[in-house]
Amino acid sequence: MKHVLGIAALSAFVLAAPVQAADVNLTTEEYKPFNYMDGDKIVGFGAEQVFEIMNRAGLSYEVEMAQWSRAIGLAEKEADYCVFTASHTEERDPKFVWVEPLNVDRTLLIKKAGSDVNPGSIDDAKAFTVGTQSQDYTESLLKQQGFPKIDAAKNMETTLKKLDAGRVDMVAVSEAFYNSLKKDGKDVDLAVVLSETVLSMACNPGTNADNVKKMQDALKSMIDDGTQAKILAKYE
């Protein structure tokens, strides 16, 4: 009986069609309004653009939503992996090949509404404890600008809880994320503007070069025909 089952299993294995690997593996994080879950779908102005890019480029893909450290770590280490929505910083530039721009955004320091934290400049802000999430571009930006008191949590949800509890004085976020928080009624205000950044898909250098070109060409076509502008307008 065992022998018969073994033959049957072997026959099924031989007859089964081979699993086709995806052309590109995509990773992302929960970070509204860039990319986030709406029921069982990943939406957001970054996600919608990336999925449209893949469709126009004619590339198959798989997507995983994870903590940011895992999402960007896979794209750093594995060929044919791309992470979105990633800020194109000087530090990250040589680590990836880039498909961009998905948008241009400012980086802000925000505070709890009603707080007496009122830095008049970036230098003034360095006297305070600033929260961020581990391996996010904002962590690198704060270090580059010489902030001595950085509190890096595993995700932005934890960081915002620390802000609300008074465990950090300010939090470094994108302007789009700040606007999303305000729209959702969160009790936060702008403290100071840190920088401006280009938002992108960041792909491992081992990603197939033809596929990267197809993705960049697809994004250009979306910019040229107004599709990108329509997607961005949905999330303002």
C-alpha positions in Angstrom: 0.0 0.0 0.0 2.8 2.4 0.9 4.5 1.5 -2.4 1.4 2.3 -4.4 1.0 5.6 -2.7 4.6 6.4 -3.3 4.2 5.8 -7.1 1.0 7.8 -7.2 2.7 10.7 -5.4 5.7 10.5 -7.7 3.4 10.5 -10.8 1.5 13.5 -9.5 4.8 15.3 -9.0 6.0 14.5 -12.5 2.8 15.6 -14.1 2.4 18.8 -12.1 3.3 22.0 -13.9 6.4 23.7 -12.5 5.8 26.8 -10.4 6.8 29.9 -12.3 8.8 32.4 -10.2 7.6 36.0 -10.2 9.6 38.4 -12.4 9.8 40.8 -9.4 9.2 40.3 -5.7 7.7 43.5 -4.0 7.9 44.4 -0.3 6.3 47.2 1.5 5.1 48.4 4.9 1.9 49.7 6.5 2.4 53.5 6.2 -0.7 55.5 5.3 -1.2 57.1 2.8 1.7 55.5 0.9 0.8 51.8 1.4 -1.7 50.3 3.8 -4.3 47.6 4.1 -8.0 48.3 3.3 -9.7 45.0 4.0 -7.7 42.4 2.2 -6.2 44.8 -0.3 -3.0 46.9 -0.3 -3.9 50.4 -1.3 -2.3 53.9 -1.0 -0.7 56.3 -3.5 2.5 54.3 -3.6 0.9 50.9 -3.9 -1.5 51.9 -6.6 1.3 53.4 -8.7 3.5 50.3 -8.2 0.7 47.9 -9.2 -0.1 49.9 -12.3 3.7 50.0 -13.1 3.8 46.2 -13.0 0.7 45.8 -15.1 1.9 48.3 -17.8 5.4 46.7 -17.8 3.8 43.2 -18.3 5.7 41.8 -15.3 4.5 39.1 -12.9 5.0 39.9 -9.2 4.4 38.9 -5.6 3.9 41.4 -2.8 4.6 41.1 0.9 3.6 43.6 3.6 6.0 43.5 6.6 7.8 45.6 9.2 10.0 48.2 7.4 13.2 46.6 8.6 12.2 43.3 6.9 10.8 45.0 3.8 13.9 47.0 3.0 16.2 44.3 4.2 14.9 41.8 1.6 15.4 44.4 -1.1 19.0 45.0 0.1 19.9 41.4 0.1 17.9 39.5 -2.5 18.1 39.9 -6.3 14.8 40.7 -8.1 13.3 42.3 -4.9 12.0 45.9 -4.9 10.7 47.8 -1.9 8.2 50.7 -1.9 7.6 53.4 -1.0 11.3 54.3 -0.3 12.9 57.7 0.1 15.9 58.1 -2.2 18.5 59.4 0.2 22.3 59.9 -0.3 23.0 57.0 2.0 20.7 54.6 0.2 21.6 55.7 -3.3 24.4 53.2 -4.0 22.6 50.3 -2.4 19.7 50.1 -4.9 18.6 50.8 -8.5 15.7 53.2 -8.5 12.4 53.5 -10.3 11.2 57.1 -9.7 9.6 59.5 -8.9 6.4 58.1 -7.2 6.2 61.5 -5.5 8.2 64.3 -4.0 7.6 64.8 -0.3 8.9 66.8 2.7 10.2 65.4 5.9 8.8 67.0 9.1 9.2 67.0 12.8 5.8 66.8 14.4 4.7 67.3 18.0 1.7 66.5 20.2 -0.8 69.3 19.8 -0.7 71.7 22.7 2.9 70.7 23.6 5.3 73.5 24.7 7.9 72.0 22.3 8.5 74.9 19.9 11.8 74.7 18.1 12.5 77.8 16.0 15.0 75.9 13.8 16.5 72.5 13.1 19.4 73.4 15.5 16.9 74.2 18.2 15.1 70.9 17.6 18.3 69.0 18.5 17.7 69.7 22.2 14.7 67.4 22.2 14.2 63.6 22.0 13.0 62.7 18.5 11.2 59.5 17.7 11.3 57.5 14.5 11.2 53.9 13.3 14.2 51.6 13.0 15.9 51.6 9.6 13.5 54.2 8.2 15.1 57.0 6.1 14.2 59.4 8.9 16.5 57.6 11.3 19.4 58.1 8.9 18.4 61.7 8.2 18.3 62.6 11.9 21.8 61.0 12.4 23.2 62.9 9.4 21.9 66.2 10.7 23.5 65.6 14.1 20.4 64.9 16.3 21.9 63.4 19.6 18.7 62.0 21.1 17.0 59.6 18.7 14.5 57.0 19.8 14.0 54.4 17.1 11.1 52.0 17.6 10.2 48.9 15.6 7.3 50.7 13.8 5.6 54.1 13.5 2.6 53.0 15.6 4.8 52.5 18.6 6.6 55.8 18.0 3.3 57.7 17.9 2.2 56.1 21.1 5.5 57.3 22.7 4.7 60.8 21.4 1.2 60.7 22.9 2.6 59.4 26.2 5.3 62.1 26.4 8.2 59.7 26.0 9.5 61.5 23.0 9.1 65.2 22.2 8.8 65.0 18.4 8.5 62.5 15.7 10.1 62.6 12.2 7.6 61.7 9.5 6.8 62.5 5.8 4.5 65.4 5.1 2.0 63.0 3.4 1.9 60.8 6.5 1.4 63.9 8.7 -1.5 65.1 6.5 -3.0 61.6 6.8 -2.8 61.8 10.6 -4.5 65.2 10.6 -7.2 63.9 8.3 -7.8 61.1 10.7 -8.2 63.5 13.6 -4.9 62.7 15.3 -3.7 65.2 18.0 -0.5 66.4 16.3 1.0 69.6 14.9 3.9 70.6 12.7 7.1 71.6 14.7 9.7 72.1 11.9 10.6 71.1 8.3 13.6 68.9 8.0 14.1 68.2 4.3 12.6 67.3 0.9 12.9 63.8 -0.6 12.0 61.9 -3.7 9.9 58.8 -3.1 10.7 55.7 -5.2 10.8 52.0 -5.8 14.2 50.8 -4.5 15.3 47.6 -6.3 18.2 45.3 -5.5 21.1 45.8 -7.9 20.8 42.2 -8.9 17.3 42.8 -10.3 17.0 42.1 -14.0 18.1 45.3 -15.8 15.5 44.9 -18.6 12.8 44.6 -16.0 14.0 47.7 -14.2 13.8 49.6 -17.5 10.3 48.3 -18.2 9.2 49.6 -14.8 10.8 53.0 -15.3 9.3 53.3 -18.8 5.9 52.3 -17.4 6.1 55.0 -14.7 7.1 57.6 -17.3 4.0 56.7 -19.3 1.9 57.1 -16.2 3.4 60.6 -15.6 2.9 61.6 -19.2 -0.7 60.5 -19.5 -1.8 61.9 -16.1 -2.4 58.6 -14.3 0.1 59.4 -11.6 -1.5 62.8 -10.9 -5.0 61.2 -10.6 -3.7 58.6 -8.2 -2.0 61.2 -6.0 -5.1 63.4 -6.0 -7.2 60.5 -4.6 -5.0 60.5 -1.4 -4.7 64.2 -0.8 
